[in-house]
Amino acid sequence: MIRKLLLGLVGFVVLAAAGFFLFAPRMAEESMNKIDGEPLIAVSAEAKALHATLTIVDLHADTLLWQRSLLADSGRGHVDLWRLQQGNVALQVFSSVTKTPKGQNYDSNSADGDNITMLAIGQLQPVRTWFSILERGLYHGEKLDRAVSEDKWGILTKVTSATELETLLSQRADKSMWRRAPEGVKGIAQPPIGALFSAEGLHSLEGDPDNLDKLYDAGLRMAGLTHFFDNELAGSMHGEEKGGLTPMGREVVRRMEDKGIIVDIAHCSHQCVAEVLAMARRPVVSSHGGVQATCDVNRNLTDDEIRGVAATGGVIGVGYWEGAVCSTDPRATARAMKHIRDLVGIEHVALGSDYDGAVTVRFDTSQLTQVTQALIDEGFSEEEIRAAMGLNALRVLQAGLNPMKAAQ
């Protein structure tokens, strides 16, 4: 009898553990990456026709963090290959999130504690990722590579250089190079979609600048210095000290520029932003966020910071969630983009969704006509919409992807 009870208890524990590992990661994502269900704006035939001809670039999505395939229409989150096709996205930047603080908030976070460790274990990621944030970053790079290699339709293409970016654009322009789409898109030929690997915070260097070489070899071509806490490189806008660049941070910025890794100031403290802009030799991006003029949230850029990014030739990626534009209404995104245009010129406006970044939005990437329509309604010209939806971001990527020596 006791033996049967013990066997039953063991079986229950095994089933409970299996259920946890099977369902907990899915439940975690479903509770964080939401669509609010509020009414969408009506999209005109004019907007649909224009949208179909755009070259769209999104500078930031955190899809690699979650336990689902980029190639599958899972019905979860905001981004996958099918939805990128539906949204007519030409290039998606996929960021690696390797650590987030307990009790994460916009005001002040300690570097102690981490939410991603349990996520890595719960997703049954390789054991090497459970206790190393560098290994998590490398694993995310492998995950993106695997999605590209397993894409039997040959649509998803990794971009690591200006030459590869040019090839992507050439193939998109030549319909003879298009591939048949996966099931669900009725077998219609589709253009290739570029994927660029980035990092949300270089705490993943684990205090060693030489680890930048490992991440570069994994395909890293854009990186923010900080995320929601201060680290060895710089202060975060959401950290406890909110300081500027450390000596190591200055060294890493120089190495990034030399190697052809684009510097991203999203989440940097105001002092960090000022110091990065003062030393920049190449265009700088703010990959995802908003502007304080239309949404007075600390993570958003001041007018002086907008001018500073523009002075480097860089771009500001505007998002679609509450923390970026104080609304999920696409018109709020358009108003933030309009402010940047009016302040420093249309050439510094870009998209930075923060899709799959534990945000609630009104539309996913398959519904980007919402932004096109909102820009039309704000009085943007066709040329301005083309620039803001992707051409500006392409200019910065083409300028910044190649190593400095090769560029000189």
C-alpha positions as CSV (number, residue, x, y, z in Angstrom):
1,M,0.0,0.0,0.0
2,I,2.8,2.4,1.0
3,R,4.6,1.6,-2.2
4,K,1.5,2.4,-4.3
5,L,1.1,5.7,-2.5
6,L,4.7,6.6,-3.1
7,L,4.5,5.7,-6.8
8,G,1.3,7.7,-7.0
9,L,2.9,10.7,-5.3
10,V,5.9,10.5,-7.7
11,G,3.6,10.3,-10.7
12,F,1.7,13.3,-9.5
13,V,4.9,15.3,-9.0
14,V,6.1,14.3,-12.5
15,L,2.8,15.3,-14.1
16,A,2.7,18.6,-12.2
17,A,6.3,19.4,-13.2
18,A,5.5,18.5,-16.8
19,G,2.5,20.7,-16.7
20,F,4.5,23.6,-15.3
21,F,7.2,23.4,-18.0
22,L,4.5,23.0,-20.7
23,F,2.1,25.7,-19.8
24,A,3.9,28.2,-17.5
25,P,6.0,29.9,-20.2
26,R,2.9,30.2,-22.4
27,M,0.8,31.7,-19.6
28,A,3.6,34.1,-18.7
29,E,3.7,35.5,-22.2
30,E,0.0,35.6,-22.6
31,S,-0.2,37.7,-19.4
32,M,2.4,40.2,-20.6
33,N,2.2,40.6,-24.4
34,K,-1.4,41.8,-24.9
35,I,-3.6,43.5,-27.5
36,D,-6.1,45.7,-25.7
37,G,-9.0,45.1,-28.0
38,E,-9.9,48.8,-28.3
39,P,-11.4,49.9,-31.6
40,L,-8.9,50.3,-34.5
41,I,-9.0,53.4,-36.7
42,A,-10.6,53.0,-40.1
43,V,-8.0,52.4,-42.8
44,S,-8.7,53.9,-46.2
45,A,-8.0,52.4,-49.6
46,E,-5.4,55.1,-50.1
47,A,-3.6,54.1,-46.9
48,K,-3.7,50.4,-47.8
49,A,-2.3,51.1,-51.3
50,L,0.5,53.3,-50.0
51,H,1.4,50.8,-47.2
52,A,1.8,48.0,-49.7
53,T,4.6,50.0,-51.4
54,L,6.5,50.9,-48.2
55,T,9.9,49.5,-47.1
56,I,9.1,49.1,-43.4
57,V,11.7,48.7,-40.6
58,D,11.0,48.1,-36.9
59,L,14.0,48.8,-34.7
60,H,13.0,46.8,-31.7
61,A,11.0,43.6,-30.8
62,D,11.7,41.2,-27.9
63,T,10.3,38.1,-29.6
64,L,13.4,36.0,-29.0
65,L,12.7,36.0,-25.2
66,W,9.6,33.8,-25.5
67,Q,9.2,30.0,-26.0
68,R,7.7,30.0,-29.5
69,S,8.9,29.8,-33.0
70,L,9.3,32.8,-35.2
71,L,8.1,30.6,-38.0
72,A,4.8,29.6,-36.4
73,D,1.5,31.4,-36.3
74,S,1.1,30.7,-32.6
75,G,-1.6,33.3,-31.9
76,R,0.5,34.7,-29.0
77,G,2.3,37.9,-28.7
78,H,2.8,40.5,-31.5
79,V,5.4,39.2,-34.0
80,D,6.0,36.1,-36.1
81,L,6.9,35.5,-39.7
82,W,3.3,35.3,-40.8
83,R,2.4,38.6,-39.2
84,L,5.6,40.3,-40.5
85,Q,4.4,39.3,-44.0
86,Q,0.9,40.7,-43.4
87,G,2.3,44.0,-42.1
88,N,4.7,44.3,-45.1
89,V,7.8,44.5,-42.9
90,A,11.1,44.5,-44.7
91,L,13.4,44.3,-41.7
92,Q,12.7,43.5,-38.1
93,V,15.3,44.1,-35.4
94,F,15.1,41.3,-32.8
95,S,16.5,42.2,-29.4
96,S,18.0,39.9,-26.7
97,V,16.6,40.5,-23.2
98,T,18.9,38.7,-20.7
99,K,17.9,40.2,-17.4
100,T,15.1,42.2,-15.9
101,P,14.8,43.3,-12.2
102,K,12.3,42.1,-9.7
103,G,9.5,44.6,-9.3
104,Q,10.4,46.3,-12.6
105,N,9.3,49.9,-12.8
106,Y,10.2,53.1,-14.7
107,D,11.5,55.0,-11.6
108,S,14.2,53.0,-9.7
109,N,15.4,49.4,-9.9
110,S,18.2,47.5,-8.2
111,A,20.5,45.4,-10.2
112,D,20.0,42.6,-7.7
113,G,17.5,39.9,-8.6
114,D,16.4,38.8,-12.0
115,N,13.1,37.6,-13.6
116,I,14.7,35.9,-16.6
117,T,16.4,33.1,-14.7
118,M,13.1,31.4,-13.9
119,L,11.9,32.0,-17.4
120,A,15.0,30.4,-18.8
121,I,14.6,27.4,-16.5
122,G,10.8,27.2,-17.1
123,Q,11.4,27.2,-20.9
124,L,14.0,24.4,-20.5
125,Q,16.6,26.4,-22.2
126,P,20.2,25.0,-22.1
127,V,21.6,24.8,-18.6
128,R,24.4,27.2,-19.6
129,T,21.7,30.0,-19.9
130,W,20.3,29.5,-16.4
131,F,23.1,31.2,-14.6
132,S,24.9,33.3,-17.3
133,I,23.4,36.3,-18.9
134,L,26.2,36.2,-21.6
135,E,25.1,32.7,-22.5
136,R,21.4,33.9,-22.7
137,G,22.5,36.5,-25.2
138,L,24.4,33.9,-27.3
139,Y,21.4,31.5,-27.0
140,H,19.1,34.2,-28.4
141,G,21.5,34.7,-31.3
142,E,21.4,30.9,-31.9
143,K,17.6,30.9,-31.7
144,L,17.5,33.6,-34.5
145,D,20.0,31.6,-36.6
146,R,17.9,28.5,-36.2
147,A,14.7,30.2,-37.3
148,V,16.5,31.4,-40.4
149,S,17.9,28.0,-41.2
150,E,14.7,26.2,-40.5
151,D,12.6,28.5,-42.6
152,K,11.7,26.1,-45.5
153,W,10.3,28.9,-47.5
154,G,13.6,30.9,-47.5
155,I,11.8,34.1,-46.5
156,L,13.6,35.1,-43.2
157,T,17.1,36.4,-43.9
158,K,19.7,37.4,-41.3
159,V,21.4,40.8,-41.9
160,T,24.9,41.4,-40.5
161,S,26.4,43.9,-42.9
162,A,25.5,46.8,-45.2
163,T,26.2,44.4,-48.1
164,E,23.7,41.9,-46.8
165,L,21.2,44.7,-46.3
166,E,21.6,45.8,-49.9
167,T,21.1,42.3,-51.1
168,L,17.9,42.0,-49.0
169,L,16.5,45.2,-50.6
170,S,17.5,44.1,-54.1
171,Q,15.7,40.8,-53.6
172,R,12.6,42.5,-52.3
173,A,12.6,44.7,-55.4
174,D,12.9,41.8,-57.8
175,K,9.8,39.7,-57.7
176,S,11.5,36.8,-59.4
177,M,13.4,36.4,-56.1
178,W,10.3,36.1,-54.0
179,R,9.4,32.8,-52.2
180,R,6.1,31.0,-51.8
181,A,4.6,31.8,-48.4
182,P,3.7,29.4,-45.7
183,E,0.3,27.9,-45.3
184,G,-2.2,30.5,-44.2
185,V,-1.1,33.1,-46.8
186,K,-2.6,31.1,-49.6
187,G,0.7,30.3,-51.2
188,I,1.3,33.7,-52.6
189,A,4.9,34.6,-53.4
190,Q,6.4,36.8,-50.7
191,P,9.5,39.0,-50.6
192,P,12.3,38.1,-48.1
193,I,12.2,39.7,-44.7
194,G,15.4,40.7,-42.9
195,A,16.2,39.9,-39.3
196,L,18.9,41.9,-37.4
197,F,20.1,40.8,-33.9
198,S,20.4,43.4,-31.1
199,A,20.8,43.4,-27.3
200,E,18.7,45.2,-24.7
201,G,21.5,46.2,-22.3
202,L,25.1,45.1,-22.4
203,H,25.1,43.8,-18.9
204,S,25.3,40.6,-21.0
205,L,29.1,41.3,-21.3
206,E,29.3,40.3,-17.7
207,G,31.8,43.0,-17.0
208,D,34.3,41.9,-19.7
209,P,34.5,44.2,-22.9
210,D,36.1,41.3,-24.8
211,N,32.8,39.4,-24.6
212,L,31.6,41.9,-27.2
213,D,33.5,39.9,-29.7
214,K,31.5,36.7,-28.8
215,L,28.2,38.6,-29.2
216,Y,29.4,40.1,-32.5
217,D,30.3,36.6,-33.8
218,A,26.8,35.6,-32.8
219,G,25.5,38.3,-35.2
220,L,25.0,41.2,-32.8
221,R,24.8,44.5,-34.8
222,M,22.9,46.9,-32.5
223,A,22.9,47.2,-28.7
224,G,21.6,49.3,-25.9
225,L,24.1,50.0,-23.1
226,T,21.5,49.6,-20.3
227,H,18.1,48.2,-19.6
228,F,16.1,48.7,-16.4
229,F,19.0,48.9,-14.0
230,D,22.5,50.5,-13.8
231,N,25.3,48.2,-14.9
232,E,29.1,48.3,-15.3
233,L,28.9,50.4,-18.5
234,A,26.4,53.2,-17.6
235,G,23.5,54.4,-15.6
236,S,19.9,53.5,-16.6
237,M,17.1,56.0,-16.6
238,H,15.4,53.4,-14.4
239,G,18.3,52.6,-12.2
240,E,19.2,53.7,-8.6
241,E,22.1,56.0,-9.4
242,K,21.2,57.0,-13.0
243,G,24.8,58.0,-13.6
244,G,26.7,58.5,-16.9
245,L,29.2,56.3,-18.8
246,T,31.9,54.5,-16.8
247,P,35.4,54.1,-18.3
248,M,34.3,50.6,-19.4
249,G,31.2,52.1,-21.0
250,R,33.3,54.5,-23.0
251,E,35.6,51.8,-24.1
252,V,32.6,49.6,-25.2
253,V,31.0,52.5,-27.2
254,R,34.3,52.9,-29.1
255,R,34.6,49.2,-29.7
256,M,31.0,49.0,-30.9
257,E,31.5,51.9,-33.4
258,D,34.8,50.3,-34.6
259,K,33.2,46.9,-35.2
260,G,30.0,48.1,-36.8
261,I,27.6,47.6,-33.9
262,I,25.1,50.5,-33.8
263,V,24.8,52.3,-30.4
264,D,21.3,52.4,-29.0
265,I,20.6,54.9,-26.2
266,A,17.1,53.5,-25.3
267,H,16.9,53.2,-21.4
268,C,20.1,55.2,-20.8
269,S,20.0,57.8,-18.1
270,H,20.0,61.4,-19.2
271,Q,23.6,61.7,-18.3
272,C,24.5,58.6,-20.2
273,V,22.6,59.9,-23.3
274,A,24.4,63.2,-23.2
275,E,27.8,61.5,-22.9
276,V,27.1,59.0,-25.7
277,L,26.0,61.8,-28.0
278,A,29.0,63.9,-27.2
279,M,31.5,61.1,-28.1
280,A,29.6,59.5,-31.0
281,R,31.4,59.2,-34.3
282,R,28.6,57.3,-36.1
283,P,24.8,57.7,-36.1
284,V,23.1,56.8,-32.8
285,V,19.6,55.4,-32.4
286,S,17.0,55.4,-29.8
287,S,15.4,52.1,-30.8
288,H,12.1,52.3,-29.0
289,G,10.3,54.8,-26.9
290,G,8.8,58.3,-27.3
291,V,9.3,62.0,-26.7
292,Q,8.5,63.9,-23.5
293,A,6.9,66.7,-25.4
294,T,3.9,64.4,-26.2
295,C,4.2,61.9,-23.3
296,D,6.0,63.1,-20.2
297,V,7.5,59.8,-19.1
298,N,11.0,59.6,-17.8
299,R,12.1,57.0,-20.4
300,N,11.2,59.3,-23.3
301,L,13.6,61.8,-24.9
302,T,13.7,65.5,-24.2
303,D,13.9,68.0,-27.0
304,D,17.6,68.6,-26.4
305,E,18.2,64.8,-26.6
306,I,16.2,64.6,-29.9
307,R,18.4,67.4,-31.3
308,G,21.5,65.4,-30.1
309,V,20.4,62.2,-31.8
310,A,19.7,64.2,-35.0
311,A,23.2,65.8,-34.8
312,T,24.8,62.4,-35.1
313,G,22.6,61.6,-38.1
314,G,20.6,59.1,-36.1
315,V,16.9,58.2,-35.7
316,I,14.4,57.8,-33.0
317,G,12.1,54.7,-33.0
318,V,8.6,55.6,-31.7
319,G,6.6,52.9,-30.0
320,Y,2.9,52.0,-29.7
321,W,2.4,51.4,-26.0
322,E,1.4,53.5,-23.0
323,G,4.9,54.1,-21.7
324,A,6.1,55.5,-25.0
325,V,3.2,57.6,-26.2
326,C,0.8,57.7,-23.2
327,S,-1.8,55.7,-25.2
328,T,-2.2,52.7,-27.4
329,D,-4.0,54.8,-30.0
330,P,-1.9,54.9,-33.3
331,R,-2.7,58.6,-33.5
332,A,-0.6,59.1,-30.3
333,T,2.3,57.4,-32.1
334,A,1.8,59.7,-35.1
335,R,1.7,62.8,-32.9
336,A,5.1,61.8,-31.3
337,M,6.5,61.3,-34.8
338,K,5.2,64.6,-35.9
339,H,6.9,66.4,-33.0
340,I,10.3,64.9,-34.0
341,R,9.7,65.9,-37.6
342,D,8.8,69.4,-36.7
343,L,11.7,69.8,-34.3
344,V,14.6,68.3,-36.2
345,G,13.3,67.0,-39.6
346,I,11.5,64.0,-41.0
347,E,14.9,62.2,-41.6
348,H,15.2,61.4,-37.9
349,V,11.8,59.6,-37.4
350,A,11.5,55.8,-37.3
351,L,9.5,52.9,-35.8
352,G,10.4,51.1,-32.6
353,S,7.4,49.0,-31.5
354,D,8.8,47.1,-28.5
355,Y,6.6,44.3,-29.6
356,D,6.7,41.2,-27.4
357,G,8.4,43.3,-24.7
358,A,5.8,42.8,-22.0
359,V,3.7,45.6,-23.4
360,T,0.0,46.1,-24.2
361,V,-0.7,47.5,-27.6
362,R,-3.7,48.0,-29.8
363,F,-2.5,46.3,-32.9
364,D,0.2,43.7,-33.8
365,T,2.7,43.8,-36.6
366,S,0.2,42.5,-39.1
367,Q,-1.8,45.7,-38.6
368,L,0.8,48.3,-39.3
369,T,-1.6,50.0,-41.7
370,Q,-2.8,51.6,-38.5
371,V,0.3,53.7,-38.3
372,T,0.3,54.6,-42.0
373,Q,-3.3,55.8,-41.7
374,A,-2.5,57.8,-38.6
375,L,0.4,59.5,-40.3
376,I,-1.8,60.4,-43.3
377,D,-4.4,61.9,-40.9
378,E,-1.6,63.9,-39.2
379,G,-0.8,65.5,-42.6
380,F,2.4,63.6,-43.4
381,S,3.2,63.5,-47.1
382,E,3.8,60.2,-49.0
383,E,7.5,61.0,-49.1
384,E,7.5,61.6,-45.3
385,I,5.7,58.4,-44.6
386,R,8.1,56.4,-46.7
387,A,11.0,57.9,-44.7
388,A,9.5,57.5,-41.3
389,M,8.2,53.9,-41.8
390,G,11.6,52.6,-42.9
391,L,13.9,54.5,-45.2
392,N,15.4,56.6,-42.4
393,A,16.2,53.5,-40.4
394,L,17.8,51.9,-43.4
395,R,20.0,54.9,-43.9
396,V,21.3,54.6,-40.4
397,L,21.8,50.8,-40.7
398,Q,23.7,51.2,-43.9
399,A,25.9,53.9,-42.4
400,G,26.6,52.0,-39.2
401,L,26.8,48.3,-39.9
402,N,30.2,48.0,-41.5
403,P,33.4,48.2,-39.3
404,M,34.9,51.7,-39.1
405,K,38.1,50.7,-41.0
406,A,36.1,49.2,-43.9
407,A,33.9,52.3,-43.9
408,Q,36.8,54.8,-44.1
